[in-house]
């Protein structure tokens, strides 16, 4: 199992929208395990999660999840790839 870090730059209305997005949208996805997140500036999120899937599968799945009006852009990387 690998740990991934996802940075989301969004336009969420409030903390409840962010919590719903992290817990219900990301957290209910079968390829994503143990979602943890930090809210920055009330709209941007750092999400840390574990997954057994490879990077390409996760990237494809996240593209479909994160293609919503509230998310302006995002990037993801494997935590082990940090220098």
Phi and psi in radians as a Rosetta constraint file:
Dihedral C 1 N 2 CA 2 C 2 CIRCULARHARMONIC -1.895 0.35
Dihedral N 2 CA 2 C 2 N 3 CIRCULARHARMONIC 2.692 0.35
Dihedral C 2 N 3 CA 3 C 3 CIRCULARHARMONIC -1.838 0.35
Dihedral N 3 CA 3 C 3 N 4 CIRCULARHARMONIC 2.308 0.35
Dihedral C 3 N 4 CA 4 C 4 CIRCULARHARMONIC -2.071 0.35
Dihedral N 4 CA 4 C 4 N 5 CIRCULARHARMONIC 2.639 0.35
Dihedral C 4 N 5 CA 5 C 5 CIRCULARHARMONIC -2.090 0.35
Dihedral N 5 CA 5 C 5 N 6 CIRCULARHARMONIC 2.222 0.35
Dihedral C 5 N 6 CA 6 C 6 CIRCULARHARMONIC -2.088 0.35
Dihedral N 6 CA 6 C 6 N 7 CIRCULARHARMONIC 2.155 0.35
Dihedral C 6 N 7 CA 7 C 7 CIRCULARHARMONIC -1.775 0.35
Dihedral N 7 CA 7 C 7 N 8 CIRCULARHARMONIC 2.176 0.35
Dihedral C 7 N 8 CA 8 C 8 CIRCULARHARMONIC -2.086 0.35
Dihedral N 8 CA 8 C 8 N 9 CIRCULARHARMONIC 2.144 0.35
Dihedral C 8 N 9 CA 9 C 9 CIRCULARHARMONIC -1.840 0.35
Dihedral N 9 CA 9 C 9 N 10 CIRCULARHARMONIC 1.913 0.35
Dihedral C 9 N 10 CA 10 C 10 CIRCULARHARMONIC -2.276 0.35
Dihedral N 10 CA 10 C 10 N 11 CIRCULARHARMONIC -3.109 0.35
Dihedral C 10 N 11 CA 11 C 11 CIRCULARHARMONIC -2.211 0.35
Dihedral N 11 CA 11 C 11 N 12 CIRCULARHARMONIC 1.088 0.35
Dihedral C 11 N 12 CA 12 C 12 CIRCULARHARMONIC -1.426 0.35
Dihedral N 12 CA 12 C 12 N 13 CIRCULARHARMONIC 2.610 0.35
Dihedral C 12 N 13 CA 13 C 13 CIRCULARHARMONIC -1.260 0.35
Dihedral N 13 CA 13 C 13 N 14 CIRCULARHARMONIC -0.728 0.35
Dihedral C 13 N 14 CA 14 C 14 CIRCULARHARMONIC -2.787 0.35
Dihedral N 14 CA 14 C 14 N 15 CIRCULARHARMONIC -3.101 0.35
Dihedral C 14 N 15 CA 15 C 15 CIRCULARHARMONIC -1.108 0.35
Dihedral N 15 CA 15 C 15 N 16 CIRCULARHARMONIC -0.549 0.35
Dihedral C 15 N 16 CA 16 C 16 CIRCULARHARMONIC -1.123 0.35
Dihedral N 16 CA 16 C 16 N 17 CIRCULARHARMONIC -0.684 0.35
Dihedral C 16 N 17 CA 17 C 17 CIRCULARHARMONIC -1.120 0.35
Dihedral N 17 CA 17 C 17 N 18 CIRCULARHARMONIC -0.709 0.35
Dihedral C 17 N 18 CA 18 C 18 CIRCULARHARMONIC -1.136 0.35
Dihedral N 18 CA 18 C 18 N 19 CIRCULARHARMONIC -0.800 0.35
Dihedral C 18 N 19 CA 19 C 19 CIRCULARHARMONIC -1.089 0.35
Dihedral N 19 CA 19 C 19 N 20 CIRCULARHARMONIC -0.732 0.35
Dihedral C 19 N 20 CA 20 C 20 CIRCULARHARMONIC -1.075 0.35
Dihedral N 20 CA 20 C 20 N 21 CIRCULARHARMONIC -0.788 0.35
Dihedral C 20 N 21 CA 21 C 21 CIRCULARHARMONIC -1.052 0.35
Dihedral N 21 CA 21 C 21 N 22 CIRCULARHARMONIC -0.814 0.35
Dihedral C 21 N 22 CA 22 C 22 CIRCULARHARMONIC -1.246 0.35
Dihedral N 22 CA 22 C 22 N 23 CIRCULARHARMONIC -0.802 0.35
Dihedral C 22 N 23 CA 23 C 23 CIRCULARHARMONIC -1.363 0.35
Dihedral N 23 CA 23 C 23 N 24 CIRCULARHARMONIC -0.803 0.35
Dihedral C 23 N 24 CA 24 C 24 CIRCULARHARMONIC -1.624 0.35
Dihedral N 24 CA 24 C 24 N 25 CIRCULARHARMONIC -0.681 0.35
Dihedral C 24 N 25 CA 25 C 25 CIRCULARHARMONIC -1.424 0.35
Dihedral N 25 CA 25 C 25 N 26 CIRCULARHARMONIC -0.975 0.35
Dihedral C 25 N 26 CA 26 C 26 CIRCULARHARMONIC -1.326 0.35
Dihedral N 26 CA 26 C 26 N 27 CIRCULARHARMONIC -0.762 0.35
Dihedral C 26 N 27 CA 27 C 27 CIRCULARHARMONIC -1.154 0.35
Dihedral N 27 CA 27 C 27 N 28 CIRCULARHARMONIC -0.466 0.35
Dihedral C 27 N 28 CA 28 C 28 CIRCULARHARMONIC -1.506 0.35
Dihedral N 28 CA 28 C 28 N 29 CIRCULARHARMONIC -0.072 0.35
Dihedral C 28 N 29 CA 29 C 29 CIRCULARHARMONIC -1.297 0.35
Dihedral N 29 CA 29 C 29 N 30 CIRCULARHARMONIC 2.303 0.35
Dihedral C 29 N 30 CA 30 C 30 CIRCULARHARMONIC -1.167 0.35
Dihedral N 30 CA 30 C 30 N 31 CIRCULARHARMONIC -0.360 0.35
Dihedral C 30 N 31 CA 31 C 31 CIRCULARHARMONIC -1.555 0.35
Dihedral N 31 CA 31 C 31 N 32 CIRCULARHARMONIC -0.140 0.35
Dihedral C 31 N 32 CA 32 C 32 CIRCULARHARMONIC -1.880 0.35
Dihedral N 32 CA 32 C 32 N 33 CIRCULARHARMONIC 2.240 0.35
Dihedral C 32 N 33 CA 33 C 33 CIRCULARHARMONIC -2.066 0.35
Dihedral N 33 CA 33 C 33 N 34 CIRCULARHARMONIC 2.642 0.35
Dihedral C 33 N 34 CA 34 C 34 CIRCULARHARMONIC 0.741 0.35
Dihedral N 34 CA 34 C 34 N 35 CIRCULARHARMONIC 1.235 0.35
Dihedral C 34 N 35 CA 35 C 35 CIRCULARHARMONIC -1.321 0.35
Dihedral N 35 CA 35 C 35 N 36 CIRCULARHARMONIC 2.233 0.35
Dihedral C 35 N 36 CA 36 C 36 CIRCULARHARMONIC -2.226 0.35
Dihedral N 36 CA 36 C 36 N 37 CIRCULARHARMONIC 2.524 0.35
Dihedral C 36 N 37 CA 37 C 37 CIRCULARHARMONIC -2.599 0.35
Dihedral N 37 CA 37 C 37 N 38 CIRCULARHARMONIC 2.754 0.35
Dihedral C 37 N 38 CA 38 C 38 CIRCULARHARMONIC -2.252 0.35
Dihedral N 38 CA 38 C 38 N 39 CIRCULARHARMONIC 2.304 0.35
Dihedral C 38 N 39 CA 39 C 39 CIRCULARHARMONIC -1.681 0.35
Dihedral N 39 CA 39 C 39 N 40 CIRCULARHARMONIC 2.227 0.35
Dihedral C 39 N 40 CA 40 C 40 CIRCULARHARMONIC -2.008 0.35
Dihedral N 40 CA 40 C 40 N 41 CIRCULARHARMONIC 2.346 0.35
Dihedral C 40 N 41 CA 41 C 41 CIRCULARHARMONIC 0.920 0.35
Dihedral N 41 CA 41 C 41 N 42 CIRCULARHARMONIC 0.520 0.35
Dihedral C 41 N 42 CA 42 C 42 CIRCULARHARMONIC 1.091 0.35
Dihedral N 42 CA 42 C 42 N 43 CIRCULARHARMONIC -0.033 0.35
Dihedral C 42 N 43 CA 43 C 43 CIRCULARHARMONIC -2.341 0.35
Dihedral N 43 CA 43 C 43 N 44 CIRCULARHARMONIC -0.410 0.35
Dihedral C 43 N 44 CA 44 C 44 CIRCULARHARMONIC -1.708 0.35
Dihedral N 44 CA 44 C 44 N 45 CIRCULARHARMONIC 2.537 0.35
Dihedral C 44 N 45 CA 45 C 45 CIRCULARHARMONIC -2.288 0.35
Dihedral N 45 CA 45 C 45 N 46 CIRCULARHARMONIC 2.444 0.35
Dihedral C 45 N 46 CA 46 C 46 CIRCULARHARMONIC -1.909 0.35
Dihedral N 46 CA 46 C 46 N 47 CIRCULARHARMONIC 2.055 0.35
Dihedral C 46 N 47 CA 47 C 47 CIRCULARHARMONIC -1.965 0.35
Dihedral N 47 CA 47 C 47 N 48 CIRCULARHARMONIC 2.270 0.35
Dihedral C 47 N 48 CA 48 C 48 CIRCULARHARMONIC -2.030 0.35
Dihedral N 48 CA 48 C 48 N 49 CIRCULARHARMONIC 2.227 0.35
Dihedral C 48 N 49 CA 49 C 49 CIRCULARHARMONIC -2.572 0.35
Dihedral N 49 CA 49 C 49 N 50 CIRCULARHARMONIC 2.808 0.35
Dihedral C 49 N 50 CA 50 C 50 CIRCULARHARMONIC -1.863 0.35
Dihedral N 50 CA 50 C 50 N 51 CIRCULARHARMONIC 2.658 0.35
Dihedral C 50 N 51 CA 51 C 51 CIRCULARHARMONIC -2.749 0.35
Dihedral N 51 CA 51 C 51 N 52 CIRCULARHARMONIC 2.572 0.35
Dihedral C 51 N 52 CA 52 C 52 CIRCULARHARMONIC -1.547 0.35
Dihedral N 52 CA 52 C 52 N 53 CIRCULARHARMONIC -0.218 0.35
Dihedral C 52 N 53 CA 53 C 53 CIRCULARHARMONIC -1.361 0.35
Dihedral N 53 CA 53 C 53 N 54 CIRCULARHARMONIC 2.768 0.35
Dihedral C 53 N 54 CA 54 C 54 CIRCULARHARMONIC -1.401 0.35
Dihedral N 54 CA 54 C 54 N 55 CIRCULARHARMONIC 2.968 0.35
Dihedral C 54 N 55 CA 55 C 55 CIRCULARHARMONIC -1.057 0.35
Dihedral N 55 CA 55 C 55 N 56 CIRCULARHARMONIC -0.739 0.35
Dihedral C 55 N 56 CA 56 C 56 CIRCULARHARMONIC -1.113 0.35
Dihedral N 56 CA 56 C 56 N 57 CIRCULARHARMONIC -0.741 0.35
Dihedral C 56 N 57 CA 57 C 57 CIRCULARHARMONIC -1.103 0.35
Dihedral N 57 CA 57 C 57 N 58 CIRCULARHARMONIC -0.790 0.35
Dihedral C 57 N 58 CA 58 C 58 CIRCULARHARMONIC -1.110 0.35
Dihedral N 58 CA 58 C 58 N 59 CIRCULARHARMONIC -0.770 0.35
Dihedral C 58 N 59 CA 59 C 59 CIRCULARHARMONIC -1.065 0.35
Dihedral N 59 CA 59 C 59 N 60 CIRCULARHARMONIC -0.749 0.35
Dihedral C 59 N 60 CA 60 C 60 CIRCULARHARMONIC -1.133 0.35
Dihedral N 60 CA 60 C 60 N 61 CIRCULARHARMONIC -0.762 0.35
Dihedral C 60 N 61 CA 61 C 61 CIRCULARHARMONIC -1.150 0.35
Dihedral N 61 CA 61 C 61 N 62 CIRCULARHARMONIC -0.754 0.35
Dihedral C 61 N 62 CA 62 C 62 CIRCULARHARMONIC -1.160 0.35
Dihedral N 62 CA 62 C 62 N 63 CIRCULARHARMONIC -0.566 0.35
Dihedral C 62 N 63 CA 63 C 63 CIRCULARHARMONIC -1.043 0.35
Dihedral N 63 CA 63 C 63 N 64 CIRCULARHARMONIC -0.741 0.35
Dihedral C 63 N 64 CA 64 C 64 CIRCULARHARMONIC -1.230 0.35
Dihedral N 64 CA 64 C 64 N 65 CIRCULARHARMONIC -0.598 0.35
Dihedral C 64 N 65 CA 65 C 65 CIRCULARHARMONIC -1.298 0.35
Dihedral N 65 CA 65 C 65 N 66 CIRCULARHARMONIC -0.709 0.35
Dihedral C 65 N 66 CA 66 C 66 CIRCULARHARMONIC -1.600 0.35
Dihedral N 66 CA 66 C 66 N 67 CIRCULARHARMONIC 0.096 0.35
Dihedral C 66 N 67 CA 67 C 67 CIRCULARHARMONIC -1.534 0.35
Dihedral N 67 CA 67 C 67 N 68 CIRCULARHARMONIC 1.127 0.35
Dihedral C 67 N 68 CA 68 C 68 CIRCULARHARMONIC -2.222 0.35
Dihedral N 68 CA 68 C 68 N 69 CIRCULARHARMONIC 2.871 0.35
Dihedral C 68 N 69 CA 69 C 69 CIRCULARHARMONIC -1.117 0.35
Dihedral N 69 CA 69 C 69 N 70 CIRCULARHARMONIC -0.519 0.35
Dihedral C 69 N 70 CA 70 C 70 CIRCULARHARMONIC -1.284 0.35
Dihedral N 70 CA 70 C 70 N 71 CIRCULARHARMONIC -0.384 0.35
Dihedral C 70 N 71 CA 71 C 71 CIRCULARHARMONIC -1.743 0.35
Dihedral N 71 CA 71 C 71 N 72 CIRCULARHARMONIC 2.040 0.35
Dihedral C 71 N 72 CA 72 C 72 CIRCULARHARMONIC -1.470 0.35
Dihedral N 72 CA 72 C 72 N 73 CIRCULARHARMONIC -0.843 0.35
Dihedral C 72 N 73 CA 73 C 73 CIRCULARHARMONIC -2.784 0.35
Dihedral N 73 CA 73 C 73 N 74 CIRCULARHARMONIC 2.883 0.35
Dihedral C 73 N 74 CA 74 C 74 CIRCULARHARMONIC -2.680 0.35
Dihedral N 74 CA 74 C 74 N 75 CIRCULARHARMONIC 2.818 0.35
Dihedral C 74 N 75 CA 75 C 75 CIRCULARHARMONIC -2.585 0.35
Dihedral N 75 CA 75 C 75 N 76 CIRCULARHARMONIC 2.650 0.35
Dihedral C 75 N 76 CA 76 C 76 CIRCULARHARMONIC -2.347 0.35
Dihedral N 76 CA 76 C 76 N 77 CIRCULARHARMONIC 2.559 0.35
Dihedral C 76 N 77 CA 77 C 77 CIRCULARHARMONIC -2.630 0.35
Dihedral N 77 CA 77 C 77 N 78 CIRCULARHARMONIC 2.787 0.35
Dihedral C 77 N 78 CA 78 C 78 CIRCULARHARMONIC -1.365 0.35
Dihedral N 78 CA 78 C 78 N 79 CIRCULARHARMONIC 2.266 0.35
Dihedral C 78 N 79 CA 79 C 79 CIRCULARHARMONIC -1.035 0.35
Dihedral N 79 CA 79 C 79 N 80 CIRCULARHARMONIC -0.578 0.35
Dihedral C 79 N 80 CA 80 C 80 CIRCULARHARMONIC -1.219 0.35
Dihedral N 80 CA 80 C 80 N 81 CIRCULARHARMONIC -0.269 0.35
Dihedral C 80 N 81 CA 81 C 81 CIRCULARHARMONIC -1.449 0.35
Dihedral N 81 CA 81 C 81 N 82 CIRCULARHARMONIC -0.078 0.35
Dihedral C 81 N 82 CA 82 C 82 CIRCULARHARMONIC -1.180 0.35
Dihedral N 82 CA 82 C 82 N 83 CIRCULARHARMONIC 2.487 0.35
